[in-house]
Amino acid sequence: MRAHKLSLPFITAGIALVALSVLLPRSDYFLPFLMLMGWLGLFALLFTVASIIPSMLLAIYGFSLIFPLLVNGWLGELSAVLVTYTVIGITRVFGLPITNDGVVIHFTNLNGDAISTIVAPGCAGYATIGVFIALFALMMLDIRLPLKRAWYIFLIGLAGTWLQNIIRIVVSIVAGYYWGPGALEAMHYNAGYVLFPLWYTLFAYIYLRQTRWSRISVKVESEDLYV
């Protein structure tokens, strides 16, 4: 920041960011992003090149907001069907009398109450996947993996994030079967706040172990080269 110099590209970008933060339509969902965009524009005007890293961070945050909206629009219905049949298959393995009509799941709970619930496109978990991708990008900025290794770790992370979302829905159905619709609704809205942090803690451990092995490999190769 102390070494900044006036730069036309950064001044232009700063003015554009401030203008966009003011002119873009307001919504509760995007309001924090728009506020940060305006502050980033002012920062770029004052400190030019020092705004590169904050710009990267804001881009990652913006991606996490936009990703679920775009993917739900493109693949939401198909994803809801896939999630429904996956959940039905898992619950039947455990012997629960669950049926479905398209994306509507039906069952009679232990109290004899008939319960129906819809698997909406948002249940596919793309919001959580967007958060996972954003967190992975932040980790790559801070403690980088070699790209060849990063790809398969990333795919493992995507698969695990999708699976924990399936588990969330299965747990919700099981709760509804044993304890009624109130339990189903409570688990549906709250289970993700437990499952995703637990899953990401495990993933972060796997990721950091990979970075450790990567540094050991580089050290060994450098020692061999020295010899």
Secondary structure as UniProt FT lines:
FT   TURN            2..3
FT   HELIX           8..23
FT   TURN            28..30
FT   HELIX           31..47
FT   HELIX           48..51
FT   HELIX           52..93
FT   TURN            94..95
FT   STRAND          99..101
FT   TURN            102..103
FT   STRAND          104..108
FT   TURN            110..111
FT   STRAND          114..118
FT   HELIX           121..124
FT   HELIX           126..142
FT   HELIX           147..179
FT   HELIX           181..190
FT   HELIX           192..226
//
